[in-house]
Amino acid sequence: MPRCTPRTTLDRLRTPRRFPKFLKAASICVLVAGLLSPATQAAAAGDTAGLAANDYCGGQCSDILPPGENGNATLAQILLNQVFGTQPDHAEDQLGPYGNLAAGYSTLSDDKINTFFNDASFGVAPDQVASTTKPGGRTDVTIVRDKKSGVPHITGTTRYGTEYGAGFAAAQDRLWLMDVFRHVGRGQLTSFAGGAPSNQGLEQEFWRNAPYTEADLQAQIDSATANAGTRGTQALADANAYLDGINAYIDASDSGRYFPGEYVLTGHKDAITNAGTIDHFKLTDLVALASVIGALFGSGGGGEVNNALSLLAAQSQYGVTEGTKVWESFRERNDPEAVLTVHNGESFPYATKPDTAQGEALPDAGSVAQEPLVYDRTGSAATAKATGASATAAATTLTSAKRGMSNALVVSGKATASGHPIAVFGPQTGYFAPQLLMLQEIQGPGLSARGASFAGLSMYVELGRGQDYSWSATTSGQDIIDTYAVELCQDDYHYLYHGTCTAMDKVERANSWKPTTADGTAAGSYRMQVYRTKYGPVEYRATVGGKKVAYTTLRSSYMHEADSIIGFQMLNDPDYVKSPGTFQSAVQHINYTFNWFYADSAHTAYYNSGDNPVRASGVDAEFPVWAQAPYEWQNWDPATNTAAYTPASAHPNSTDQDYYISWNNKQAKDYTTASWGDGSVHRGNLLEDRVKKLVAAGGVTRSSLTRAMADAALADLRAEDVLPKLLQVVKSSPVTDTAAAAAVTRLSDWVTAGARRKETSAGSKTYANADAIRILDAWWPLMVKAEFAPGLGTDLYTAFTANLPTDESPSAAHGPTGAHAGSSFQYGWWSYVDKDIRAVLGQPVQGGLAQKYCGGGSLSACRDTLISTLKTAAGLTAAQVYPGDDQCSAGDQWCADSIVQRALGGIKHGRITWQNRPTYQQVVEYTSHR
């Protein structure tokens, strides 16, 4: 195993040799003993909390969130973990059950579900109470933690006390992580946590999306609360109480010296004298945190400049008419073969192709240049790794292929054994240590819920259950971001706004860092700079018809990061959510782009949220348009970035459909998402095929629906849905080449076995059908290029890969955590390959590509292409296919796929076998209703 190369904030803590020399020489045990001597956090004894009486799930609600609830660790605990591998209590106790489902799902029964999940019933049985705390000595709130998982169960007699307790519990479990992400949201991570290239990339990625000043953050709070009446007033009071609880814990842990040890390792606190400070949290920190989460998971759209570049490349290759036809066929705006969440045929037109586009501002060929973000690099900020991280961050920010992730399987009671609906759903938010999400139960006046919330935003449960209903979300990705071409005047920093030459607003952020124990990156610094216009931040420069322009991106949730708080408040209010209709009404107040799912004892429901702007007639959302009044959003007010939005009835929505599935696929007929790839093969098909079969058979149970999810989680989408057609071409004539024939046999055997990436036995760390998996991993990128590049030409093929990457295998570096992220097969060319191969085979294709590409449409030539690339792929060794990284040795296939909890703190965890499933997940079936 090669020595690890640090990649995240505190990966350097993985190796004790990174500690200063005095730590090497000293006795670790003596040091730990000394560090344990300060007073530890007190927990009141004797109090107990019984099971809640307001729980209508009948013990049939379960959840899981790895690695564990406890995301805080003192310096002593970090050192023990690094040297001896010991874990703080409840830091890793959900990782094993979560990982074990991959091997145990095939024999899962209802009575075994909580072997792999937590019991998510309200309350804690008296004999399961691990601790009871009165935070801040208050008498109006109690935090009970259970023995099994350490989840905080917060019960308050006043609204203030309840939210105070929620803030206190959040800081108990995620203080360091919350601090990290409030700095990410402000573009100040490197100055706070160190200048590792990954930290540089992270702060650049999010600050480019949301370059807010402190005044901007405060203005969003004022706007969100002022425009929401009494609920806005309550939300502000809740947030202030929540902050009081956070800050009370900061003060208590500081004086008691049990604060997270990362503050010492990053130089903010002194382990000996306790000198240094941990800054209190304030309201604007919550908006900075929300901007990060919204940008990661709830901001569909963008990519219009990339779309324009690929359209121009297509027109250059084929001519305007045919090139446009080719482009549209690859775009798949409304593919008739796409899997749908609302599958009853109902149409919800949005962002559709206009008959005649108006106001398009396509760039002149060769004129587009990305707007620089980083200036004045010094020291380690100028290294190749640092500039590479910047390039990756920019590409991630500017693409329409947002890494949304998350899935949902919801079945109506008409198809279940009990007659009650069943849901298995949750968000895929990557894998971090500590986790971005945290579990909690919150019970108080106007609040009754259990579930997951993003750390630092947990004044309400964001995904979870109420008294007699559960809800969850997946990223939807419809287009709420548009690109405008602002015509420049006077110089490069003035633009025409309604005929007046107007100065751009320059926003800057200067960061510097020096080596610390946690991050030994050499000293460095840089300055981030963004020019903002009324139409949003500048992202590119170009010319259009010879005129100099800046391309800006305007997002409907820009300057409105706090608005969604009202929707989450409603979801937690038992007096508000009582039915599918009230649930849908609640999530209509969430302005981020999500698919929302609901289940109670009798009904299911779905709603697609987001502030979908009403575009001017004739505007094509796919491409940049001129920043002129006729092409602006209807009723757009640049001072507040508000506009007319499509009504709730125009959003895909449904009640009591026979079943719902979602894995970031197309929502409904005629509803265009911003990302490419909603075609005939999508990872949503892995759920659709399994759930449809279950529903047709009837008698669905919690365990059978969980098995369907878990089986899809191990499936290789390419092997299940595309490989059989590729083999059909290859086998259209006898395969005489020995090497090719052997590869075909291995691939065929794998398909017959189920096309899963699954261990031979639990913990073997070796895949069954390992050779076939290696061959397909190597073959797919070679095959796609050989199939399409000759016909498309190099320029157009390259442009299309910028719109949609060709592959996303489990071992690829993709998603918010890079490689080892679990989530796979979200974006790729599987639909293109499927449609093209079917066309070459002479099979019917709806919404086919404009031309045949494999072998120029000749079956024999296509077969030759496939066999040639297959032979090449089969000849590649495992070390060539899986070259190794900071986690794995070259050639270790299982490790290359494995899931890693990426360290954002000082505690490290073991790898688990690959699964493509939600990070936080619920399994629910309610037995009764209020």
Secondary structure, DSSP 8 states (H G I E B T S, - for coil): -------STTGGGGSGGGS-HHHHHS-HHHHHHHHT-S-----B-S----B-S---STT-EEEE-SS-S-----HHHHHHHHHH----TTSSTTHHHHHHHHHHGGG--GGGHHHHSEE--SB--GGGEEEEE-GGG-SSEEEEEETTT--EEEEESSHHHHHHHHHHHHHHHHHHHHHHHHHHHTT-HHHHH---HHHHHHHHHHHHH----HHHHHHHHHHHHHTTHHHHHHHHHHHHHHHHHHHHHHHHHHHHT-S-THHHHTTSB-TTT--B------HHHHHHHHHHHHHHHS-----HHHHHHHHHHHHHHH-HHHHHHHHHHHH-TT-TTS-BSS-SS-EEEES---SS--SB----TT--EE---EEEEEEGGGSHHHHHHHHHHHHHHH-S------EEEEE-GGGBSSSS-EEEEE-----EES-SEEEEEEEETTEEEEEEEETT-TTS-SEEE-SS-EEEEEE--B--EEEEEEEB-SSTTEEEETTEEEE-EEEEEEEEE---SS-----EEEEEEEEEETTEEEEEEEEETTEEEEEEEEETTTT-TTTTHHHHHHHT-TTT--SHHHHHHHHTT--S-EEEEEE-SS-EEEEE-S--B---TT--TTS-EESSGGGS-TT-BTTTTB--B--GGGS-EEES-SEEEESS-B-SEEE-BSSS--SS--THHHHHHHHHHHHHH--B-HHHHHHHHHHHHTB-HHHHHTHHHHHHHHTTS----HHHHHHHHHHHHHHHHTSB--BSSTT---BTTHHHHHHHHHHHHHHHHHHHHHHH-HHHHHHHHHHS-S---TTS--STT-SS-S--SSS-SHHHHHHHHHHHTT---TT--SS--GGGG-HHHHHHHHHHHHHHHHTS-HHHHS---SSS-TT-HHHHH-B--EESSS-----B----S-SSEEEE------
